Amino acid sequence: MIIDLRSDTVTRPGPGMLDAMRSAPVGDDVFGEDPTINLLEEKAAAMFGMEKAIFCPSGTMTNQIGIKCHTQPGDEVICDELSHVYQYEGGGIAFNAGASVRLLQGDRGRINKNLIQSAINNPDDVHTPISRLVVVENTANRGGGSCYEMSDLVEMSEVCKSLGLSYHLDGARLFNALVAKRQSASEYGKIFDSISICLSKGLGAPVGSLLLGKMDFIKKARRIRKVFGGGMRQAGSLAAAGIYALDHHIERLSDDHQHATIIEKILTQQSFITETLPVETNIVIAECDPSFNLKKFIDKMKEQGVLFFSISPTRFRMVTHLDVNSQMMDALSEKIKLAL
Ligand SMILES: *Cc1c(COP(=O)(O)O)cnc(C)c1O
């Protein structure tokens, strides 16, 4: 038994998803002629009450296209210091958009209205970059899967609107937040200028992300996607996996959240753990006593078939997903005991 808790990206498509992939009609999507991709884009846009969507190979690409479309070189992007767009996209904000970044110190990856207001540059001051875009991440990955309250997201959208800033959501794990907070996708569609969602995280599709926004914005995004090399041809089989995931894998995310709570409980009983971040969705982040040999523990756990990553010398992360089941959770305590 391999218990792979490295990421929710490690899932493999099951029989239902594979059937959907095999039977999907396809065409050339650069020509806009892949019926399955068109269907997925329409389905996602309708779900969020947004005008249009575009299918891309990765969430990094949907974020980067979004940022590129919202900014001009030299503009400033405002986001949390832990955010994926800053930490894990290879400096893409600078590389692709030529934009500057203002980092905010939020609460477990979550920013708020006041932090944004204090970071806005005076547009009449020629010394400072033009504040142009706010990016929020929900759930916040490095925040341990923390979720936003809708009221905070609405407040930030009002600040953005009043100051003429664009408002982008990195919703790689937005469906986890929707399930955990019992929010609806359409509430998000109303307040954001653009939303990126991943099909390849908790939803369990092998590949793919969608960028959602207004008609003009997505038209521009299609051009940028081509420039970034993300124009795919007969990728409808991948889109079919995405459609299957939207139809079958959203409600079950509560199982992943339940499993993460079980992991949290097991970890808090361990003497080498000093703290776990509050578990809100499918990510558990734990802090170890500085005297504890985390690297050795990770190696020993690997020998027991349990895979996970450290995110600092004293911190590690475990992520639950579609391919983690309750038998694995039952076995985890014993495996930790054997690895210590
Ligand atoms: C995984 C992830 C992405 C996108 O990652 P890709 O691997 O490029 O699909 C974006 N934002 C967050 C918060 C993520 O966790």
The ligand as an SDF file (V2000), in Angstrom:
LIG
                    3D

 15 15  0  0  0  0  0  0  0  0999 V2000
   -1.1060   23.8920   -8.1340 C   0  0  0  0  0  0  0  0  0  0  0  0
   -1.4040   25.3200   -8.0270 C   0  0  0  0  0  0  0  0  0  0  0  0
   -1.4670   26.1350   -9.1610 C   0  0  0  0  0  0  0  0  0  0  0  0
   -1.2060   25.6430  -10.5660 C   0  0  0  0  0  0  0  0  0  0  0  0
   -0.2310   24.7200  -10.6810 O   0  0  0  0  0  0  0  0  0  0  0  0
    0.0590   23.8820  -12.0230 P   0  0  0  0  0  0  0  0  0  0  0  0
    0.8750   22.7750  -11.5070 O   0  0  0  0  0  0  0  0  0  0  0  0
    0.7510   24.7940  -12.9240 O   0  0  0  0  0  0  0  0  0  0  0  0
   -1.2700   23.4500  -12.5710 O   0  0  0  0  0  0  0  0  0  0  0  0
   -1.7920   27.4500   -8.9850 C   0  0  0  0  0  0  0  0  0  0  0  0
   -2.0470   27.9480   -7.7730 N   0  0  0  0  0  0  0  0  0  0  0  0
   -2.0180   27.1990   -6.6650 C   0  0  0  0  0  0  0  0  0  0  0  0
   -2.3530   27.8050   -5.3530 C   0  0  0  0  0  0  0  0  0  0  0  0
   -1.6900   25.8560   -6.7490 C   0  0  0  0  0  0  0  0  0  0  0  0
   -1.6480   25.1180   -5.6390 O   0  0  0  0  0  0  0  0  0  0  0  0
  1  2  1  0
  2  3  1  0
  2 14  2  0
  3  4  1  0
  3 10  2  0
  4  5  1  0
  5  6  1  0
  6  7  2  0
  6  8  1  0
  6  9  1  0
 10 11  1  0
 11 12  2  0
 12 13  1  0
 12 14  1  0
 14 15  1  0
M  END
$$$$
